[in-house]
């Protein structure tokens, strides 16, 4: 249905336009569809699983969590990844895309103005009784405008959805940062752990070479058997065979680190090849309380914004049940010749409201509302699932950190005992009080436990990184962000 008042006289036209604007003032704040209400999540008051006194429940500053390791190289790598990582650049591009689309939606709040112009020479049909074969010119120049009067909030709900999508894209970028910084730290710790394992393996190899020389010397003087020599060579060869795969893994870890920084393979080898100790976690780690996750975890924040966007789109769909009003107008000049184009008699104008109302659509509008309702329900369920997943990841990370620390203590005791056992076994073997098998067993045990201890030290540090990642560390939620534009004029002026 279309209603056009262009044919009314001037006074009645002005009266009609005033009536439309008064209607806009009275009902302009009306928005159909549900208003968004942030979800209320039930989270425990404290962490359930961890009993480690090192994990303090006091508020945690997670903005630059990697500084707790006091490792300048790690800090440098994370800083460089912030400007070089391609995934982070892609996430920033998605933020720009969402902001640009928000500008597209906001543009619907302002009138659309066109400037049509034409210069035509026309030959009418001889069989057209009204024109009877007339040949002539038609020159016109003017402006036309249209403006949707958003009586039922369709455009405003679209703006709400686009603003929430833009904010969700910002949270997505923060989530990429959290993951990136954790991956850089984890990979760096793998590098230092592999270097520690190489050092431990090399030390054991040197020790085993000494034992081989001992057995060869004793065999030469008839104090040992050829079997002793062969077994010593077997243990040494087995240990030496462990080095190549560890070195290969080290090279792969360095290449992975380079990739995270947006660099070609082997770019970081010169600065990382010099062996450094595995960074040691601090004696105390502040982890806050579970409720902090709702504020700190970007994936939870993104999921909440997606829920807000889905809620707003219910209103967009609901607005299609109501009539849509537009204020249209045109002003211009038209004439047969260029000389008459700007004369008083060549001016034309039209102004007035139009209305369109889809009275029957076969139930598709209400079905579309049901679609948006279901999508909002899914968004709410996704939010609740994200919260539960975050709680699980944090609890798991804390338990893993606690248990690996305990394992590391046991391994330290075991390694110290294995060193003493090897020394005693070698001394007793030299004195002829024990056979060589005890030496072989002690060598194998020390080799295994030395490697396990190095790996455990690295895993303890990695597990702490996992805690920080699970808590959403690596950015400041309170930091000022670029706010989305609130109106079309603000967007147009940018």
C-alpha positions as CSV (number, residue, x, y, z in Angstrom):
1,X,0.0,0.0,0.0
2,X,1.4,3.4,-0.9
3,X,0.1,6.8,0.1
4,X,1.5,9.9,-1.7
5,X,0.4,13.5,-0.9
6,X,2.3,15.2,-3.7
7,X,-0.9,16.4,-5.3
8,X,-2.1,18.4,-2.3
9,X,-1.9,22.2,-2.3
10,X,0.9,23.9,-0.5
11,X,-0.8,24.6,2.8
12,X,-2.2,21.1,3.2
13,X,1.2,19.7,2.3
14,X,2.9,21.6,5.0
15,X,0.2,20.6,7.5
16,X,0.7,16.9,6.6
17,X,4.5,17.1,6.9
18,X,4.1,18.8,10.4
19,X,1.8,16.0,11.4
20,X,4.4,13.4,10.4
21,X,7.1,15.1,12.4
22,X,4.8,15.4,15.4
23,X,4.1,11.7,15.2
24,X,7.9,11.1,15.0
25,X,8.4,13.2,18.2
26,X,5.7,11.3,20.0
27,X,6.6,7.8,19.0
28,X,10.2,8.2,18.0
29,X,11.5,6.4,21.1
30,X,9.4,3.3,20.4
31,X,11.4,0.2,19.6
32,X,9.7,-3.1,19.0
33,X,11.3,-6.3,20.1
34,X,12.9,-7.2,23.5
35,X,15.4,-4.9,25.1
36,X,18.7,-6.6,25.9
37,X,19.3,-7.8,29.4
38,X,22.9,-9.1,30.2
39,X,22.9,-12.7,31.3
40,X,23.5,-13.5,34.9
41,X,25.9,-16.4,35.3
42,X,26.3,-18.5,38.4
43,X,29.9,-19.0,39.2
44,X,31.5,-20.4,42.4
45,X,32.8,-18.0,45.0
46,X,36.3,-19.6,44.9
47,X,38.4,-22.1,42.9
48,X,37.5,-25.6,43.9
49,X,40.4,-27.8,43.0
50,X,43.6,-26.0,43.9
51,X,45.0,-26.4,47.4
52,X,48.5,-25.1,46.6
53,X,49.3,-22.1,48.9
54,X,51.3,-20.7,46.1
55,X,48.1,-19.9,44.2
56,X,46.8,-16.9,46.0
57,X,43.1,-15.9,45.7
58,X,43.9,-12.2,45.8
59,X,43.2,-10.0,42.8
60,X,45.5,-10.6,39.9
61,X,47.0,-8.1,37.5
62,X,47.2,-10.2,34.4
63,X,48.0,-7.4,31.9
64,X,51.7,-8.3,31.5
65,X,51.8,-11.7,33.2
66,X,55.0,-12.8,31.4
67,X,57.1,-10.4,33.5
68,X,56.7,-12.7,36.5
69,X,59.4,-14.9,34.8
70,X,61.9,-12.1,34.8
71,X,63.2,-13.1,31.4
72,X,64.1,-10.2,29.1
73,X,64.2,-12.5,26.1
74,X,60.6,-13.7,26.7
75,X,59.4,-10.1,27.1
76,X,61.1,-9.1,23.9
77,X,59.6,-12.0,21.9
78,X,56.1,-11.2,23.1
79,X,56.5,-7.5,22.3
80,X,57.6,-8.3,18.8
81,X,54.8,-10.7,18.3
82,X,52.4,-7.9,19.0
83,X,53.4,-6.1,15.8
84,X,54.4,-9.0,13.6
85,X,51.9,-11.8,14.1
86,X,49.7,-12.3,11.1
87,X,46.7,-13.7,13.0
88,X,46.7,-10.6,15.2
89,X,46.8,-8.4,12.1
90,X,43.9,-10.3,10.6
91,X,41.9,-9.9,13.8
92,X,42.6,-6.1,13.6
93,X,41.3,-6.1,10.1
94,X,38.1,-7.8,11.2
95,X,37.7,-5.0,13.8
96,X,38.0,-2.4,10.9
97,X,35.5,-4.4,8.9
98,X,32.9,-4.4,11.7
99,X,33.4,-0.7,12.3
100,X,32.9,0.0,8.6
101,X,29.7,-2.0,8.5
102,X,28.5,-0.1,11.6
103,X,29.0,3.0,9.6
104,X,26.9,1.5,6.8
105,X,24.0,0.8,9.2
106,X,24.3,4.2,10.9
107,X,24.0,5.8,7.6
108,X,20.4,4.7,7.4
109,X,19.6,7.2,10.2
110,X,20.3,10.2,7.9
111,X,18.4,11.2,4.7
112,X,19.6,9.8,1.4
113,X,20.1,12.7,-1.1
114,X,20.7,12.2,-4.8
115,X,21.4,14.8,-7.5
116,X,19.9,13.6,-10.8
117,X,20.5,15.5,-14.0
118,X,19.7,14.7,-17.6
119,X,19.8,16.3,-21.1
120,X,17.7,14.3,-23.6
121,X,16.6,14.8,-27.2
122,X,13.4,12.9,-27.7
123,X,11.3,11.8,-30.7
124,X,7.8,10.8,-29.7
125,X,5.7,8.2,-31.6
126,X,3.5,9.6,-34.4
127,X,0.8,7.3,-33.1
128,X,1.0,8.8,-29.6
129,X,-2.1,11.1,-29.7
130,X,-0.9,13.2,-26.8
131,X,2.5,14.1,-28.4
132,X,1.8,13.3,-32.1
133,X,5.4,12.7,-33.3
134,X,6.8,15.7,-31.4
135,X,10.6,16.1,-31.6
136,X,12.2,18.1,-28.8
137,X,14.7,18.4,-25.9
138,X,14.3,17.7,-22.3
139,X,16.8,19.1,-19.8
140,X,16.5,18.6,-16.1
141,X,18.6,19.3,-13.0
142,X,17.6,18.7,-9.4
143,X,17.8,17.1,-6.0
144,X,15.9,14.2,-4.5
145,X,15.9,13.0,-1.0
146,X,14.3,10.2,1.1
147,X,14.4,9.5,4.8
148,X,13.0,6.6,6.7
149,X,11.1,7.7,9.7
150,X,12.1,5.0,12.2
151,X,8.8,4.9,14.1
152,X,9.1,1.3,15.3
153,X,12.9,1.2,15.8
154,X,13.9,-1.1,12.9
155,X,17.0,1.0,12.0
156,X,17.8,1.6,15.7
157,X,17.7,-2.1,16.4
158,X,20.0,-2.7,13.3
159,X,22.4,-0.1,14.8
160,X,22.3,-1.9,18.2
161,X,23.2,-5.2,16.5
162,X,26.0,-3.6,14.4
163,X,27.4,-1.9,17.5
164,X,27.4,-5.2,19.4
165,X,29.0,-7.0,16.5
166,X,31.7,-4.3,16.4
167,X,32.4,-4.7,20.1
168,X,32.4,-8.5,19.6
169,X,35.2,-8.1,17.0
170,X,37.2,-6.1,19.5
171,X,36.8,-9.0,22.0
172,X,37.9,-11.4,19.3
173,X,41.1,-9.4,18.8
174,X,41.7,-9.5,22.5
175,X,41.2,-13.2,22.4
176,X,43.8,-13.6,19.7
177,X,46.2,-11.6,21.8
178,X,45.6,-13.8,24.8
179,X,46.2,-16.9,22.7
180,X,49.2,-15.5,20.9
181,X,51.1,-14.3,24.0
182,X,50.5,-17.7,25.6
183,X,51.7,-19.6,22.5
184,X,54.9,-17.4,22.3
185,X,55.6,-18.1,26.0
186,X,54.8,-21.8,25.7
187,X,57.0,-22.2,22.6
188,X,59.8,-20.2,24.2
189,X,59.7,-22.5,27.3
190,X,59.8,-25.5,25.0
191,X,63.0,-24.1,23.5
192,X,64.6,-23.7,26.9
193,X,63.3,-27.1,28.0
194,X,64.8,-28.8,25.0
195,X,68.1,-27.0,25.6
196,X,68.1,-28.2,29.2
197,X,67.4,-31.8,28.0
198,X,70.3,-31.5,25.5
199,X,72.6,-30.3,28.3
200,X,71.5,-33.2,30.6
201,X,71.9,-35.7,27.9
202,X,75.3,-34.4,27.0
203,X,76.5,-34.6,30.6
204,X,75.3,-38.1,30.8
205,X,77.0,-39.0,27.6
206,X,80.3,-37.6,28.9
207,X,79.8,-39.6,32.1
208,X,79.1,-42.8,30.0
209,X,82.2,-42.2,27.9
210,X,84.2,-42.2,31.1
211,X,82.6,-45.5,32.2
212,X,83.4,-47.0,28.8
213,X,87.0,-46.0,29.1
214,X,87.1,-47.6,32.5
215,X,85.7,-50.9,31.2
216,X,88.1,-50.9,28.3
217,X,91.0,-50.3,30.6
218,X,89.9,-53.0,33.0
219,X,89.3,-55.4,30.0
220,X,92.9,-54.6,28.8
221,X,94.3,-55.7,32.2
222,X,92.0,-58.7,32.4
223,X,89.8,-57.2,35.2
224,X,86.6,-57.0,33.1
225,X,84.9,-59.0,30.4
226,X,84.3,-58.1,26.8
227,X,80.6,-58.2,27.7
228,X,81.2,-55.3,30.1
229,X,82.7,-53.3,27.2
230,X,79.9,-54.1,24.8
231,X,77.2,-53.2,27.4
232,X,79.0,-49.9,28.1
233,X,79.1,-49.2,24.4
234,X,75.4,-50.0,24.1
235,X,74.4,-47.6,26.9
236,X,76.5,-44.9,25.4
237,X,75.2,-45.4,21.9
238,X,71.6,-45.4,23.2
239,X,72.2,-42.1,24.9
240,X,73.8,-40.5,21.9
241,X,70.9,-41.6,19.7
242,X,68.6,-39.5,21.9
243,X,70.3,-36.2,20.9
244,X,69.3,-35.9,17.2
245,X,65.5,-36.0,17.8
246,X,65.8,-33.5,20.7
247,X,67.9,-31.2,18.4
248,X,65.3,-31.6,15.6
249,X,62.5,-30.7,18.0
250,X,64.5,-27.7,19.1
251,X,64.9,-26.5,15.6
252,X,61.1,-26.9,15.0
253,X,60.3,-25.0,18.2
254,X,62.5,-22.1,17.0
255,X,60.8,-22.1,13.6
256,X,57.4,-22.1,15.3
257,X,58.4,-19.2,17.4
258,X,59.5,-17.3,14.3
259,X,56.2,-18.0,12.7
260,X,54.3,-16.6,15.7
261,X,56.4,-13.4,15.3
262,X,55.6,-13.3,11.5
263,X,59.3,-14.0,10.6
264,X,60.8,-16.6,8.2
265,X,62.1,-19.9,9.6
266,X,65.5,-19.8,11.4
267,X,65.2,-16.0,11.9
268,X,65.5,-16.5,15.7
269,X,68.2,-19.2,15.8
270,X,71.1,-16.7,16.3
271,X,69.6,-15.2,19.4
272,X,68.1,-18.4,20.9
273,X,70.9,-20.9,20.3
274,X,72.8,-19.8,23.3
275,X,71.5,-22.0,26.1
276,X,69.7,-20.2,28.9
277,X,68.0,-21.6,32.1
278,X,64.4,-22.5,32.1
279,X,62.5,-19.5,33.6
280,X,61.4,-20.2,37.1
281,X,57.8,-19.5,38.2
282,X,57.4,-17.1,41.2
283,X,56.8,-18.4,44.7
284,X,53.3,-17.0,44.7
285,X,50.8,-16.6,41.9
286,X,47.7,-14.4,42.2
287,X,44.7,-16.0,40.5
288,X,41.8,-14.0,41.8
289,X,38.3,-15.6,42.0
290,X,36.1,-17.3,39.3
291,X,33.9,-14.2,38.9
292,X,36.9,-12.4,37.5
293,X,36.7,-14.6,34.4
294,X,33.5,-12.8,33.3
295,X,35.4,-9.6,33.1
296,X,38.8,-10.9,31.9
297,X,38.2,-13.7,29.4
298,X,37.7,-12.2,25.9
299,X,35.8,-15.2,24.7
300,X,33.2,-14.7,27.4
301,X,33.0,-11.0,26.6
302,X,32.7,-11.8,22.9
303,X,30.0,-14.3,23.5
304,X,28.0,-11.8,25.6
305,X,28.2,-9.2,22.8
306,X,27.1,-11.8,20.3
307,X,24.1,-12.5,22.5
308,X,23.3,-8.7,22.5
309,X,23.5,-8.6,18.7
310,X,21.2,-11.6,18.4
311,X,18.6,-10.0,20.7
312,X,18.6,-6.7,18.7
313,X,18.0,-8.6,15.5
314,X,14.7,-9.9,17.0
315,X,13.6,-6.3,17.0
316,X,14.7,-5.8,13.4
317,X,12.6,-8.8,12.4
318,X,9.6,-7.7,14.5
319,X,9.6,-4.2,12.9
320,X,8.6,-5.8,9.6
321,X,5.1,-6.5,11.1
322,X,4.5,-2.7,11.2
323,X,4.2,-0.1,8.5
324,X,7.3,1.6,7.2
325,X,7.2,5.4,6.7
326,X,9.5,7.5,4.5
327,X,9.6,11.2,3.9
328,X,10.5,11.9,0.3
329,X,11.0,15.1,-1.6
330,X,12.5,16.5,-4.8
331,X,13.4,19.9,-6.0
332,X,14.7,20.9,-9.4
333,X,14.3,22.6,-12.8
334,X,13.3,21.3,-16.2
335,X,13.0,22.9,-19.6
336,X,13.1,22.3,-23.3
337,X,16.2,24.5,-23.8
338,X,19.2,25.4,-21.6
339,X,18.2,29.1,-21.6
340,X,14.9,28.4,-19.9
341,X,16.4,25.9,-17.4
342,X,16.8,28.5,-14.6
343,X,13.7,30.6,-15.3
344,X,10.9,30.7,-12.7
345,X,8.5,28.7,-14.7
346,X,10.9,25.7,-15.0
347,X,11.1,25.0,-11.2
348,X,9.4,21.9,-9.9
349,X,9.2,20.3,-6.4
350,X,7.4,17.6,-4.5
351,X,7.4,16.6,-0.8
352,X,5.5,14.2,1.3
353,X,5.4,11.0,3.3
354,X,5.0,7.5,1.9
355,X,3.9,4.4,3.7
356,X,4.5,0.8,2.9
357,X,3.0,-2.1,4.8
358,X,3.4,-5.8,4.1
359,X,-0.1,-6.9,5.0
360,X,0.3,-10.5,3.9
361,X,3.6,-12.4,3.5
362,X,2.5,-16.0,4.0
363,X,3.7,-16.1,7.6
364,X,7.3,-15.5,6.5
365,X,7.7,-12.4,8.8
366,X,6.6,-14.3,11.9
367,X,8.7,-17.2,10.9
368,X,11.7,-14.9,10.6
369,X,11.0,-13.6,14.1
370,X,11.0,-17.3,15.3
371,X,14.4,-17.7,13.5
372,X,15.8,-14.8,15.4
373,X,14.4,-16.0,18.7
374,X,16.0,-19.4,18.2
375,X,19.3,-17.8,17.2
376,X,19.2,-15.7,20.4
377,X,18.5,-18.8,22.4
378,X,21.5,-20.5,20.8
379,X,23.6,-17.4,21.6
380,X,22.6,-17.6,25.3
381,X,23.4,-21.3,25.4
382,X,26.8,-20.6,23.7
383,X,27.5,-17.9,26.3
384,X,26.7,-20.3,29.2
385,X,28.8,-23.0,27.6
386,X,31.7,-20.6,27.2
387,X,31.6,-19.6,30.9
388,X,31.6,-23.3,32.0
389,X,34.5,-24.1,29.6
390,X,36.4,-21.2,31.0
391,X,35.9,-22.4,34.6
392,X,37.0,-25.9,33.6
393,X,40.1,-24.7,31.8
394,X,41.2,-22.5,34.8
395,X,40.6,-25.3,37.3
396,X,42.4,-27.8,35.1
397,X,45.4,-25.5,34.6
398,X,45.7,-24.9,38.4
399,X,45.6,-28.5,39.2
400,X,48.1,-29.4,36.5
401,X,50.5,-26.6,37.8
402,X,50.1,-27.9,41.4
403,X,50.7,-31.5,40.5
404,X,53.7,-30.9,38.2
405,X,55.4,-28.8,40.9
406,X,54.9,-31.8,43.3
407,X,56.3,-34.2,40.6
408,X,59.3,-31.9,40.1
409,X,60.1,-32.1,43.8
410,X,60.0,-35.9,43.7
411,X,62.2,-35.9,40.6
412,X,64.8,-33.7,42.2
413,X,65.1,-36.1,45.0
414,X,65.3,-39.0,42.6
415,X,68.0,-37.4,40.5
416,X,70.1,-36.7,43.5
417,X,69.7,-40.3,44.7
418,X,70.5,-41.6,41.2
419,X,73.8,-39.6,41.1
420,X,74.8,-41.1,44.4
421,X,73.9,-44.6,43.2
422,X,76.0,-44.2,40.1
423,X,79.0,-43.0,42.0
424,X,78.7,-45.9,44.5
425,X,78.2,-48.4,41.7
426,X,81.3,-47.2,39.8
427,X,83.4,-47.3,43.0
428,X,82.2,-50.7,44.0
429,X,82.8,-52.0,40.4
430,X,86.4,-50.6,40.5
431,X,87.0,-52.4,43.8
432,X,85.6,-55.6,42.4
433,X,82.8,-55.7,44.9
434,X,80.0,-55.5,42.4
435,X,79.4,-56.6,38.8
436,X,79.0,-54.1,35.9
437,X,75.2,-54.6,35.7
438,X,74.7,-52.3,38.7
439,X,76.7,-49.6,36.9
440,X,74.6,-50.0,33.7
441,X,71.3,-49.8,35.7
442,X,72.5,-46.7,37.6
443,X,73.5,-45.0,34.3
444,X,70.2,-45.7,32.6
445,X,68.2,-44.5,35.7
446,X,70.2,-41.2,35.9
447,X,69.8,-40.6,32.2
448,X,66.0,-41.1,32.4
449,X,65.5,-39.1,35.6
450,X,67.8,-36.2,34.4
451,X,65.7,-35.8,31.3
452,X,62.5,-36.2,33.2
453,X,63.5,-33.4,35.6
454,X,64.4,-31.0,32.8
455,X,61.1,-31.7,31.1
456,X,59.2,-31.3,34.4
457,X,60.9,-27.9,35.1
458,X,59.8,-26.7,31.7
459,X,56.3,-28.2,32.0
460,X,55.8,-26.5,35.4
461,X,56.6,-23.1,33.8
462,X,54.3,-24.0,30.8
463,X,51.5,-24.9,33.2
464,X,51.8,-21.5,34.8
465,X,51.4,-19.9,31.3
466,X,48.3,-22.1,30.9
467,X,46.9,-20.7,34.1
468,X,47.4,-17.1,32.8
469,X,45.8,-18.1,29.4
470,X,42.9,-19.7,31.1
471,X,42.3,-16.6,33.2
472,X,42.4,-14.5,30.1
473,X,45.6,-12.7,30.8
474,X,47.6,-10.6,28.4
475,X,45.5,-7.5,28.1
476,X,43.7,-4.9,30.2
477,X,39.9,-5.0,30.1
478,X,39.8,-1.6,31.8
479,X,41.9,0.1,29.2
480,X,40.2,2.7,27.1
481,X,39.1,1.5,23.7
482,X,37.9,3.3,20.6
483,X,34.2,3.5,21.2
484,X,31.8,2.7,18.4
485,X,30.0,5.7,16.8
486,X,26.6,6.4,18.4
487,X,24.9,8.2,15.5
488,X,25.1,8.7,11.8
489,X,26.4,12.2,12.0
490,X,29.4,11.1,14.1
491,X,30.2,8.5,11.5
492,X,29.8,10.9,8.7
493,X,32.3,13.3,10.3
494,X,35.0,10.7,10.9
